[in-house]
């Protein structure tokens, strides 16, 4: 039987997993703030934004009238 990693409450088959690869967690402890998550969500967001939105630079205008 699966139990919450924090409070040891039975979660059955519907336990919540986290990106920190700990778990399962109950409904109370499914959020990162409530179970002391070590995964860096900000860094993951920065990486996905930089990967999906490349820098676009235009050509410099040398010969302008």
Secondary structure as UniProt FT lines:
FT   TURN            5..7
FT   TURN            12..13
FT   TURN            19..20
FT   HELIX           32..35
FT   HELIX           41..52
//
